[in-house]
Amino acid sequence: MGKEKIVDILSIRGRPRLVGRGIHREVYRLKDLAIKITRVRKWSETKEILEYAASADERNKRIRDELNFLPEYYGALITSIAGKRPSAVIVTFHSYVRPLTFPSLDELKKVFELVVSAYRKGYLLDWKPSNFGKRGKKIYYLDEYGIGKGLIPPDVAEDFNAFFNAMKKRLMAEMKRRTDS
């Protein structure tokens, strides 16, 4: 197995260890905290970064007012990762809940109850097994970006949008290359 990844986040005391990774975010653990890092190196304007961070903070607070099965949320910070090229990251802080690994039938029942509860409130969840965790006897949903009001959760929509924008950029470049030749 590879070397364990540890990150040095400016303004954070301690050495968080990588516990999960998605397309746009990485999740680290530091004691009882889950620290989610969204890299923003493609964003050039400070205003855009600030707006995204404020939006993420507001969404984290709002979604927890409506759904009671998410880990506690403590806030957001814009900072940088030490030792890397200077680039902004948005860091959000949550209580750490260990993901379910081999759920029992009782735990699976609680997961389905959680999914139904969200659905009754108008939300759809990304059912990926790693999105569910347990602390004590309570089951939690760990991916607030996997919660959506429409047919597609926000993180999936973000992935599609990035994919289609990249394809559009390639197609436009190819069309320009052909017209120039």
C-alpha positions in Angstrom: 0.0 0.0 0.0 1.2 3.6 -0.7 2.4 6.2 1.7 -0.3 7.7 3.9 -1.1 11.2 2.7 -0.9 14.0 5.3 -1.7 17.6 4.5 -0.3 20.8 6.1 -3.2 23.3 5.9 -2.1 26.9 6.7 -4.0 28.2 9.8 -4.7 24.6 11.1 -2.7 23.2 14.0 -2.1 19.5 13.5 -1.5 17.1 10.6 -4.8 15.9 9.0 -4.7 12.5 7.3 -6.5 11.7 4.1 -9.6 9.5 4.6 -11.5 10.1 1.4 -11.3 11.6 -2.1 -13.7 12.7 -4.7 -13.4 14.5 -8.0 -13.5 18.0 -6.5 -12.9 17.4 -2.8 -10.6 15.6 -0.4 -11.6 14.6 3.1 -9.1 14.6 5.9 -9.4 13.5 9.5 -7.8 15.4 12.4 -8.9 13.9 15.8 -12.7 14.3 15.9 -12.9 16.6 12.8 -13.6 15.8 9.2 -11.9 18.5 7.1 -13.2 18.8 3.5 -10.9 20.6 1.1 -12.2 22.0 -2.2 -9.4 23.1 -4.5 -10.0 26.3 -6.4 -6.9 26.8 -8.5 -8.9 27.3 -11.7 -10.7 30.3 -10.2 -8.8 33.5 -10.9 -10.9 36.2 -9.1 -11.0 36.6 -5.4 -14.6 37.6 -5.6 -15.5 34.2 -7.2 -13.7 32.3 -4.5 -15.4 34.3 -1.7 -18.8 33.8 -3.3 -18.3 30.1 -3.6 -17.1 29.8 0.0 -20.1 31.9 1.3 -22.4 29.7 -0.8 -20.9 26.5 0.5 -21.2 27.8 4.1 -24.8 28.9 3.7 -25.7 25.5 2.0 -24.1 23.6 4.8 -26.1 25.5 7.4 -29.4 25.4 5.6 -29.3 21.7 4.7 -28.7 20.8 8.3 -31.8 22.9 9.3 -33.9 20.6 7.1 -32.2 17.2 7.5 -31.2 15.8 10.9 -28.9 13.0 9.7 -25.8 15.0 8.7 -22.7 15.3 10.9 -22.3 18.6 12.7 -21.0 21.5 10.6 -18.6 24.0 12.2 -17.8 26.5 9.5 -15.6 27.3 6.4 -12.2 28.9 5.8 -10.4 30.1 2.7 -6.7 29.2 3.0 -3.9 27.5 1.2 -1.9 24.2 1.4 1.6 24.6 2.7 4.4 23.5 0.3 2.3 23.7 -2.9 2.1 26.4 -5.5 0.0 29.3 -4.1 -3.6 28.4 -4.7 -6.7 28.9 -2.7 -8.6 26.1 -1.1 -12.0 26.2 0.7 -11.9 24.2 3.9 -15.0 23.1 5.7 -15.1 21.6 9.2 -17.4 18.8 10.3 -17.6 16.3 13.1 -15.9 13.1 12.0 -18.1 10.0 11.5 -16.6 6.8 10.4 -18.0 5.4 7.1 -20.0 2.2 7.1 -17.9 -0.7 5.9 -19.8 -3.9 6.3 -23.3 -2.8 7.4 -25.6 -5.2 9.3 -29.2 -5.7 8.2 -30.3 -3.3 10.9 -27.9 -0.6 9.6 -29.1 -1.1 6.0 -32.6 -0.7 7.2 -31.6 2.6 8.9 -29.9 3.7 5.6 -33.1 3.1 3.7 -35.1 4.9 6.3 -32.8 7.9 6.0 -33.1 7.8 2.2 -36.9 7.7 2.5 -36.9 10.5 5.1 -34.9 12.7 2.7 -37.2 11.8 -0.2 -40.3 12.8 1.8 -38.7 16.2 2.3 -38.0 16.6 -1.4 -34.4 15.5 -1.5 -32.6 12.8 -3.4 -29.3 11.3 -2.1 -26.3 9.9 -3.8 -26.5 6.3 -2.7 -22.8 5.5 -2.9 -22.0 3.3 0.2 -19.1 5.5 1.3 -21.6 8.4 1.7 -23.1 6.7 4.8 -21.5 6.5 8.3 -22.3 5.5 11.8 -21.5 6.9 15.2 -23.0 5.1 18.2 -26.3 3.7 17.0 -27.1 6.6 14.6 -26.6 6.5 10.8 -25.4 9.6 9.1 -25.2 10.8 5.5 -21.7 12.2 5.0 -21.8 13.9 1.6 -23.8 17.1 1.7 -22.9 17.8 -1.9 -24.6 14.5 -2.8 -28.0 15.9 -1.7 -30.2 17.4 -4.4 -33.6 18.8 -4.9 -33.8 17.8 -8.5 -33.1 14.6 -10.3 -29.3 15.0 -10.1 -27.4 15.7 -6.9 -25.3 18.9 -7.0 -21.9 17.1 -7.0 -23.0 15.0 -10.0 -24.3 18.0 -11.8 -21.0 19.8 -11.1 -19.1 16.8 -12.6 -21.3 16.8 -15.7 -20.9 20.6 -16.1 -17.1 20.3 -15.9 -17.1 17.4 -18.4 -19.3 19.3 -20.9 -17.3 22.5 -20.5 -14.1 20.6 -21.2 -15.7 18.9 -24.3 -17.0 22.3 -25.5 -13.5 23.8 -25.2 -11.9 20.9 -27.1 -14.6 21.1 -29.8 -14.2 24.9 -30.2 -10.4 24.5 -30.4 -10.7 21.7 -33.0 -13.2 23.8 -35.1 -10.8 26.8 -34.9 -7.9 24.6 -35.9 -9.8 23.3 -38.9 -10.9 26.7 -40.1 -7.4 28.1 -39.7 -5.9 25.4 -41.9 
